[in-house]
Amino acid sequence: MGRQGYSAEFRRKVLDLLVAGRSVASVAHDLDVSDQTIYNWRRQDRIDRGETPGLSSAEKGELATANRRIRELETELAVSRRAVELLKEETSPKVVTRRSK
C-alpha cells in the first residue's frame, strides 16, 4: 500500500481543505506535500466512498495481507521440496554383518 509517511488524520484534514474549496496546488504548497500525493488521496477517498470504481483501502489491505501469506507459503513449500530432494538422495547403506554363534 505504499509508504505510510502521513497519518490518516493529516490526510483527512487535507481532503477537508479540498472540500472547503481550496485548490490542490495551494494546499500542496502550504503543507509541503506533492500535488500528486494529494490527487492520489482524493482518488482513493472517492473509491472508499463508492463514488469511483476501484479497490477500497480495506480491500487493498486484505489483498496485501493475502499476498504476504502466499509468499510465506511459497517459501515454506520450496523449503519442504528441497528437504524431500535431500532425503531422496541416494546414500549407500551401511553394511551390517552378524556374527554367527
Salt bridges, closest charged atoms under 4 A:
ASP16 OD1 - ARG12 NE 3.41
ASP30 OD2 - ARG22 NH2 2.31
ASP30 OD1 - HIS29 ND1 3.59
ASP45 OD1 - ARG12 NH1 3.18
ASP45 OD2 - ARG49 NH2 2.89
GLU51 OE2 - ARG49 NH1 2.73
GLU72 OE1 - ARG69 NH1 3.22
GLU85 OE1 - ARG82 NH1 3.17
